[in-house]
Amino acid sequence: MQIMKTAFLLLSSASLFLLAAKAHGRELRIERVAAGFPNVVFGSPDMPPFVEALWRRERVYFWALTLALALVAGVKLVRMDAPKGLTALVVLTWVPAVSFAGLGLLSLARKGFPSDGAGGSVAWWSSVLVAFVASALIAKGQFGPT
């Protein structure tokens, strides 16, 4: 039974990470398209300066935020004597997911909530929220007080 709980926690945490990354990327794409750049090729030598600046800024913000949150969460979990596996899982999946979510929602706020993409944004961010709640409940069931 413990193996199944661990497998569900790993699966839900990986899903959380991937859903948050995808939702973040979607918001950046919508922001890029709204700025007048519908088609770009990542790594292309003729990348529009706006797109290059947008992606560079996001990388810097993502890594700065993720490292700061990972440090805070890691120290807090170690001080709480949390299991090492849980600490690693939180630092490696939940923390980057929170960074992706925060930056994706910031992108959404920068460009506004467009009527043409609103349904998709709501669906993606709802999926991220469901994955976070599922991961938290599974973690609580596995590691919480019995």
Secondary structure, 3 states (H helix, E strand, C coil): CHHHHHHHHHHHHHHHHHHHHHHHHHHHHHHHHHCCCCCCCCCCCCCCHHHHHHHHHHHHHHHHHHHHHHHHHHHHHHHCCCCHHHHHHHHHHHHHHHHHHHHHHHHHHHHCCCCCCHHHHHHHHHHHHHHHHHHHHHHHHHHCCC
